């Protein structure tokens, strides 16, 4: 395979060392929340966010005050985005059917989609106010039928961000907290004296939030293991360097550890994009962050064939995959590992992040190999049930079950089956061990 790297990012060992430091910090702080509850949360909020209000939970008056700070246009824009996201989430929910089938005479099997009872939605907002994350998590949980939705975001420049609060409120949050970082997800998952615990945590966050969710998984459910934003731009000579550079840097600005990769079969486009990235970094308002991200995690990969490009893309298994080629459907039909696809030059990752209707909470760090992103189905538990409606069916299943239990040496399991054979069968099969005496 003729794959050439015109630019490489930071080596894996350096990334692993940084991850280990984050793990240790998170473990210590979660243990503190477990032991001291609200007091630990309050101290962490004061230390990390310089935020120590009398109450982290907003009152109805606080929420109304936040909404009034927005202009009519800003409110309309939020509502437009939420309409698109709600519409697609409702279509997804409608695709998930409860089922019931009689698999053989007298045996009825089925499943129901049962919403999670309580969900905590984390909305990043310390550096950039991620208004869209409120739509993606709160609104999607609401469409799924979750009964209690707690939404939280860190303070922004010393106060609740009015647009985030408004988005949470319009999306249907039952409780809104102004609390960020490890202290927020820890409080929601573990529970404190003032915050009742939830059953599931969702939403993106920085490396500390992501690691906290990973460590809390098992105590609560999570949407997915999320790392820094990843963007892969797959391009050929049907597009120009300006578009490639804009779409790479548009996501590199997320944070200094966000990988952005150009994958192309045009060496001329690759070289031109490297030049164009530098030109744009000279004028981009968020260049301070994007420059570090590009320098340490940006890559440019050149392949000779479409087959090679597909193989490399599937190996990377990136969160966002933007396809800027003359025939994007080739990649739609053949790619297997990705969080979300953005097909053709008329769309881009930003559309998906903010407004188009698909969910922007997506798998990173190659977890796209085994999971998709956040959607209505993540908030639903698919729970099975079974019903046996005739004596004959119970006895017949019982005979098979008894023999299978015998193969596994499960005597108690076998007696469950034998009892039904004796009670409901028209002949009493001799069990393979001495049965428990029947009740008189």
C-alpha positions as CSV (number, residue, x, y, z in Angstrom):
1,X,0.0,0.0,0.0
2,X,1.5,3.3,-1.1
3,X,0.4,5.5,1.8
4,X,2.6,8.6,2.5
5,X,2.5,11.0,5.4
6,X,3.3,14.5,4.5
7,X,2.7,15.5,8.2
8,X,2.5,13.4,11.4
9,X,1.0,14.2,14.8
10,X,2.3,13.6,18.3
11,X,3.4,10.0,19.0
12,X,1.2,7.5,20.9
13,X,3.5,7.3,23.9
14,X,3.2,11.0,24.7
15,X,-0.6,10.8,24.4
16,X,-0.7,7.8,26.8
17,X,1.4,9.6,29.4
18,X,-1.0,12.6,29.4
19,X,-4.0,10.2,29.7
20,X,-2.5,8.5,32.7
21,X,-2.1,11.9,34.6
22,X,-5.8,12.7,33.8
23,X,-6.9,9.3,35.1
24,X,-5.2,9.7,38.5
25,X,-6.6,13.2,39.0
26,X,-10.2,12.1,38.2
27,X,-10.0,9.1,40.4
28,X,-9.0,11.2,43.4
29,X,-11.7,13.8,42.9
30,X,-14.5,11.3,42.4
31,X,-13.5,9.6,45.6
32,X,-13.7,12.9,47.4
33,X,-17.2,13.5,46.0
34,X,-18.2,10.0,47.2
35,X,-17.0,10.8,50.7
36,X,-18.0,14.4,51.2
37,X,-20.8,15.1,48.8
38,X,-21.9,18.7,48.4
39,X,-18.9,20.1,50.3
40,X,-16.5,18.5,47.9
41,X,-18.5,19.6,44.9
42,X,-18.6,23.2,46.2
43,X,-14.8,23.3,46.9
44,X,-14.0,21.9,43.4
45,X,-16.4,24.4,41.7
46,X,-14.7,27.3,43.6
47,X,-11.2,26.0,42.8
48,X,-11.7,25.1,39.1
49,X,-14.4,27.5,38.0
50,X,-14.3,30.3,40.6
51,X,-18.0,29.6,41.1
52,X,-19.6,29.2,44.5
53,X,-23.2,30.3,44.4
54,X,-25.6,29.7,47.2
55,X,-27.4,27.1,45.0
56,X,-26.1,25.3,41.9
57,X,-29.7,24.5,40.8
58,X,-31.4,27.4,38.9
59,X,-34.9,28.4,40.0
60,X,-37.7,29.1,37.6
61,X,-37.1,32.8,38.0
62,X,-33.4,32.3,37.2
63,X,-34.4,30.4,34.0
64,X,-36.9,33.1,33.0
65,X,-34.3,35.8,33.6
66,X,-31.8,33.9,31.3
67,X,-34.4,33.6,28.5
68,X,-35.1,37.4,28.7
69,X,-31.4,38.2,28.0
70,X,-31.7,36.8,24.5
71,X,-32.9,38.6,21.5
72,X,-35.9,37.5,19.5
73,X,-33.6,36.4,16.7
74,X,-31.4,34.3,19.1
75,X,-34.5,32.6,20.5
76,X,-35.7,31.9,17.0
77,X,-32.4,30.4,16.0
78,X,-32.4,28.1,19.0
79,X,-35.9,27.0,18.2
80,X,-35.1,26.4,14.6
81,X,-32.2,24.1,15.5
82,X,-34.3,22.2,18.1
83,X,-37.0,21.7,15.5
84,X,-34.6,20.0,13.2
85,X,-33.1,17.8,15.9
86,X,-36.5,16.9,17.4
87,X,-37.9,16.0,13.9
88,X,-35.0,13.6,13.2
89,X,-35.1,12.1,16.8
90,X,-38.9,11.5,16.4
91,X,-38.3,9.6,13.1
92,X,-35.6,7.5,14.8
93,X,-37.9,6.8,17.8
94,X,-40.7,5.7,15.4
95,X,-38.4,3.3,13.7
96,X,-38.0,1.4,17.0
97,X,-41.0,-0.9,17.3
98,X,-42.1,-3.1,20.2
99,X,-42.4,-6.6,19.0
100,X,-44.4,-9.7,20.0
101,X,-44.5,-13.0,18.1
102,X,-45.7,-16.5,18.7
103,X,-42.6,-18.5,17.9
104,X,-44.3,-21.9,18.2
105,X,-47.9,-22.8,19.4
106,X,-48.4,-21.5,22.9
107,X,-45.0,-19.7,23.2
108,X,-45.1,-15.8,22.9
109,X,-41.9,-13.8,23.0
110,X,-41.6,-10.0,22.8
111,X,-39.6,-6.9,23.6
112,X,-40.4,-3.4,24.8
113,X,-38.3,-0.3,24.5
114,X,-38.3,1.2,28.0
115,X,-36.9,4.7,28.6
116,X,-34.1,5.2,31.2
117,X,-35.7,6.8,34.3
118,X,-33.2,9.6,35.0
119,X,-30.4,11.1,32.8
120,X,-27.7,13.7,33.5
121,X,-26.8,15.8,30.4
122,X,-23.5,17.5,30.5
123,X,-23.1,20.6,28.3
124,X,-19.6,22.0,27.8
125,X,-19.4,25.7,28.3
126,X,-16.3,26.9,30.0
127,X,-14.3,27.9,27.0
128,X,-17.0,27.9,24.3
129,X,-20.7,28.0,25.2
130,X,-21.8,24.7,23.5
131,X,-25.4,25.6,23.1
132,X,-26.0,22.8,20.6
133,X,-25.0,20.1,23.1
134,X,-28.2,21.0,25.1
135,X,-30.3,20.2,22.1
136,X,-28.4,17.0,21.3
137,X,-28.7,15.5,24.8
138,X,-31.7,17.0,26.6
139,X,-34.1,17.1,23.6
140,X,-33.1,13.6,22.4
141,X,-33.7,12.2,25.9
142,X,-37.1,13.9,26.0
143,X,-38.2,12.4,22.7
144,X,-37.1,9.0,24.1
145,X,-39.5,9.5,27.1
146,X,-37.0,9.9,29.9
147,X,-38.9,11.1,33.0
148,X,-36.2,13.1,34.8
149,X,-33.6,15.0,32.9
150,X,-30.9,17.0,34.7
151,X,-28.9,19.3,32.6
152,X,-25.7,21.1,33.7
153,X,-23.1,23.4,32.2
154,X,-20.2,25.3,33.8
155,X,-20.5,29.0,34.4
156,X,-19.4,31.2,31.5
157,X,-17.3,34.2,32.4
158,X,-18.7,34.1,35.9
159,X,-22.4,33.5,35.4
160,X,-24.9,31.1,33.8
161,X,-24.7,31.4,30.1
162,X,-28.2,32.6,29.1
163,X,-28.3,30.8,25.7
164,X,-27.3,27.5,27.2
165,X,-29.9,27.8,30.0
166,X,-32.5,28.8,27.4
167,X,-31.6,25.9,25.2
168,X,-31.8,23.4,28.1
169,X,-35.2,24.9,29.1
170,X,-36.7,24.8,25.7
171,X,-35.4,21.3,25.2
172,X,-37.3,20.1,28.3
173,X,-34.8,19.8,31.1
174,X,-36.5,19.1,34.5
175,X,-33.5,20.5,36.5
176,X,-30.8,22.9,35.4
177,X,-27.5,23.2,37.2
178,X,-24.7,25.6,36.8
179,X,-21.8,23.3,37.5
180,X,-19.0,22.1,35.4
181,X,-16.2,19.5,35.1
182,X,-15.6,16.4,37.2
183,X,-17.7,17.9,40.0
184,X,-20.7,18.0,37.8
185,X,-20.7,14.5,36.4
186,X,-19.6,13.1,39.7
187,X,-22.4,14.8,41.6
188,X,-25.0,13.6,39.1
189,X,-23.8,10.0,39.0
190,X,-22.9,9.5,42.7
191,X,-25.5,11.8,44.2
192,X,-25.0,14.3,47.0
193,X,-27.1,15.8,49.8
194,X,-28.7,18.2,47.3
195,X,-28.5,16.4,44.0
196,X,-30.3,13.1,43.5
197,X,-28.3,10.6,41.4
198,X,-29.2,9.8,37.8
199,X,-29.1,6.4,36.0
200,X,-27.1,7.6,32.9
201,X,-24.6,10.3,31.9
202,X,-24.5,11.8,28.4
203,X,-22.8,14.6,26.6
204,X,-19.3,15.7,25.5
205,X,-16.8,17.4,27.6
206,X,-13.1,18.0,28.1
207,X,-10.6,15.2,28.9
208,X,-11.4,15.3,32.6
209,X,-15.2,15.0,32.0
210,X,-14.6,12.2,29.5
211,X,-12.4,10.3,31.9
212,X,-14.8,10.8,34.8
213,X,-17.6,9.3,32.7
214,X,-15.4,6.4,31.9
215,X,-14.6,5.7,35.5
216,X,-18.3,6.1,36.5
217,X,-19.4,3.7,33.8
218,X,-21.0,0.7,35.6
219,X,-22.3,2.8,38.5
220,X,-24.3,4.6,35.8
221,X,-24.7,4.1,32.0
222,X,-23.0,6.5,29.6
223,X,-23.6,7.4,26.0
224,X,-20.1,6.5,24.9
225,X,-16.4,6.9,25.7
226,X,-15.5,10.3,24.2
227,X,-12.2,11.9,23.7
228,X,-11.2,15.1,21.9
229,X,-13.0,16.0,18.7
230,X,-11.7,14.2,15.6
231,X,-12.0,15.3,12.0
232,X,-11.0,13.4,8.9
233,X,-11.4,15.2,5.6
234,X,-11.3,12.8,2.6
235,X,-10.7,14.9,-0.5
236,X,-9.7,14.6,-4.2
237,X,-8.9,17.2,-6.8
238,X,-12.6,18.0,-7.3
239,X,-12.2,20.5,-4.3
240,X,-9.6,23.1,-3.5
241,X,-7.2,23.7,-0.7
242,X,-9.2,26.5,0.8
243,X,-12.2,24.3,1.5
244,X,-10.0,21.5,3.0
245,X,-8.1,24.0,5.2
246,X,-11.4,25.6,6.4
247,X,-12.9,22.2,7.3
248,X,-9.8,21.0,9.1
249,X,-9.3,24.2,11.2
250,X,-13.0,24.5,11.8
251,X,-12.7,21.5,14.1
252,X,-9.1,21.9,15.3
253,X,-10.3,25.0,17.2
254,X,-12.2,22.7,19.6
255,X,-9.1,22.2,21.7
256,X,-5.3,21.7,21.6
257,X,-5.7,17.9,21.5
258,X,-8.2,17.7,18.7
259,X,-6.8,15.6,15.7
260,X,-7.6,16.9,12.2
261,X,-6.4,14.8,9.2
262,X,-6.5,15.3,5.5
263,X,-6.7,12.1,3.5
264,X,-6.3,12.5,-0.2
265,X,-5.2,10.9,-3.5
266,X,-3.9,14.2,-4.8
267,X,-0.4,15.1,-3.7
268,X,-0.9,18.6,-5.2
269,X,-4.0,19.2,-3.1
270,X,-2.1,17.9,0.0
271,X,0.8,20.3,-0.5
272,X,-1.5,23.2,-1.3
273,X,-3.6,22.5,1.8
274,X,-0.5,22.6,4.1
275,X,0.2,26.1,2.7
276,X,-3.4,27.2,3.0
277,X,-3.6,26.0,6.6
278,X,-0.7,28.3,7.5
279,X,-2.3,31.2,5.7
280,X,-5.6,30.7,7.5
281,X,-3.9,30.3,10.9
282,X,-2.5,33.8,10.5
283,X,-6.0,35.3,10.4
284,X,-8.3,32.8,12.3
285,X,-9.6,34.3,15.6
286,X,-9.2,31.0,17.4
287,X,-5.8,30.3,15.9
288,X,-4.1,30.2,19.4
289,X,-5.9,26.9,20.0
290,X,-6.1,25.6,16.4
291,X,-2.4,26.1,15.8
292,X,-1.4,23.9,18.7
293,X,-4.0,21.2,17.7
294,X,-2.7,21.3,14.1
295,X,1.0,21.3,15.1
296,X,0.7,18.4,17.5
297,X,-2.2,16.3,16.1
298,X,-2.7,17.3,12.5
299,X,-1.8,14.9,9.7
300,X,-1.8,14.9,5.9
301,X,-1.9,11.4,4.3
302,X,-1.6,10.8,0.6
303,X,-2.8,7.5,-1.0
304,X,-2.7,6.3,-4.6
305,X,-6.1,4.7,-4.8
306,X,-9.7,4.9,-3.5
307,X,-9.2,1.5,-2.0
308,X,-6.2,2.7,0.0
309,X,-8.2,5.7,1.2
310,X,-11.0,3.6,2.4
311,X,-8.7,1.2,4.2
312,X,-6.9,4.1,6.0
313,X,-10.2,5.8,6.9
314,X,-11.6,2.6,8.4
315,X,-8.4,2.1,10.4
316,X,-8.6,5.6,11.8
317,X,-12.3,5.2,12.7
318,X,-12.7,8.9,13.2
319,X,-15.6,10.8,14.8
320,X,-16.3,13.1,11.9
321,X,-15.6,12.1,8.3
322,X,-16.1,14.7,5.7
323,X,-16.1,13.4,2.1
324,X,-15.1,16.1,-0.4
325,X,-14.8,13.9,-3.5
326,X,-16.4,13.7,-7.0
327,X,-18.4,10.6,-5.9
328,X,-19.1,10.7,-2.1
329,X,-21.5,7.7,-2.3
330,X,-18.5,5.4,-2.9
331,X,-17.5,6.2,0.7
332,X,-21.1,6.0,2.0
333,X,-21.4,2.5,0.6
334,X,-18.0,1.2,1.6
335,X,-16.8,2.8,4.8
336,X,-17.5,0.8,8.0
337,X,-16.0,2.7,10.8
338,X,-17.0,6.4,11.5
339,X,-19.1,8.4,13.8
340,X,-20.9,10.5,11.2
341,X,-20.4,11.1,7.5
342,X,-20.7,14.5,5.8
343,X,-21.1,13.9,2.1
344,X,-20.1,16.4,-0.5
345,X,-18.9,20.0,-0.4
346,X,-22.4,21.5,0.3
347,X,-22.4,20.0,3.9
348,X,-19.8,20.1,6.6
349,X,-19.2,19.0,10.2
350,X,-20.4,22.4,11.6
351,X,-23.8,21.8,10.1
352,X,-24.0,18.5,12.0
353,X,-22.6,20.1,15.2
354,X,-25.1,22.9,15.3
355,X,-28.3,22.6,13.4
356,X,-29.0,20.1,10.6
357,X,-30.7,17.6,12.8
358,X,-28.3,14.6,13.4
359,X,-26.7,14.2,16.8
360,X,-23.2,15.6,17.3
361,X,-22.2,13.4,20.3
362,X,-20.2,10.8,18.5
363,X,-17.6,8.1,19.1
364,X,-13.9,9.0,19.3
365,X,-10.6,7.2,19.9
366,X,-11.5,4.4,17.4
367,X,-14.6,3.4,19.3
368,X,-16.5,3.9,16.0
369,X,-15.4,0.4,15.3
370,X,-18.1,-0.9,17.7
371,X,-20.6,1.9,18.4
372,X,-22.4,4.7,16.8
373,X,-23.2,8.1,18.4
374,X,-25.9,9.4,20.7
375,X,-29.4,8.9,19.5
376,X,-32.9,8.2,20.9
377,X,-32.0,4.5,21.1
378,X,-29.3,5.2,23.7
379,X,-31.9,6.3,26.2
380,X,-34.0,3.2,25.7
381,X,-33.5,-0.3,27.3
382,X,-34.7,-3.0,25.0
383,X,-36.3,-5.4,27.5
384,X,-37.6,-8.9,26.6
385,X,-40.5,-10.8,28.0
386,X,-42.0,-14.3,27.5
387,X,-45.3,-15.9,28.0
388,X,-46.3,-19.6,27.7
389,X,-50.0,-19.8,27.1
390,X,-50.8,-23.6,26.9
391,X,-50.0,-26.7,29.0
392,X,-48.7,-28.5,26.0
393,X,-46.1,-25.8,25.2
394,X,-45.0,-25.6,28.8
395,X,-44.4,-29.4,29.0
396,X,-42.7,-29.5,25.6
397,X,-40.3,-26.6,26.4
398,X,-39.8,-28.2,29.8
399,X,-38.6,-31.5,28.4
400,X,-36.0,-29.8,26.2
401,X,-34.9,-27.5,29.0
402,X,-34.6,-30.4,31.5
403,X,-32.2,-32.3,29.2
404,X,-30.2,-29.1,28.4
405,X,-29.8,-28.3,32.1
406,X,-28.6,-31.9,32.6
407,X,-25.8,-31.3,30.1
408,X,-24.7,-28.3,32.2
409,X,-25.1,-30.0,35.6
410,X,-27.6,-27.4,36.8
411,X,-29.9,-29.4,39.0
412,X,-32.0,-26.5,40.3
413,X,-32.6,-25.1,36.8
414,X,-33.6,-28.6,35.7
415,X,-36.2,-28.9,38.5
416,X,-37.8,-25.7,37.3
417,X,-38.3,-27.4,34.0
418,X,-39.3,-30.8,35.5
419,X,-42.0,-29.2,37.7
420,X,-43.7,-27.8,34.5
421,X,-43.5,-31.2,32.8
422,X,-45.2,-32.9,35.8
423,X,-47.8,-30.2,36.2
424,X,-48.7,-29.6,32.6
425,X,-47.6,-32.7,30.6
426,X,-49.9,-35.5,29.8
427,X,-47.1,-37.9,30.7
428,X,-44.6,-37.6,33.5
429,X,-41.0,-37.8,32.1
430,X,-38.6,-39.5,34.5
431,X,-36.3,-36.7,35.5
432,X,-32.5,-37.2,35.4
433,X,-32.1,-36.8,39.2
434,X,-34.4,-37.2,42.2
435,X,-36.9,-34.3,42.0
436,X,-37.8,-32.0,44.8
437,X,-41.0,-33.5,46.3
438,X,-44.2,-31.8,45.1
439,X,-46.1,-29.7,47.6
440,X,-49.2,-31.5,49.0
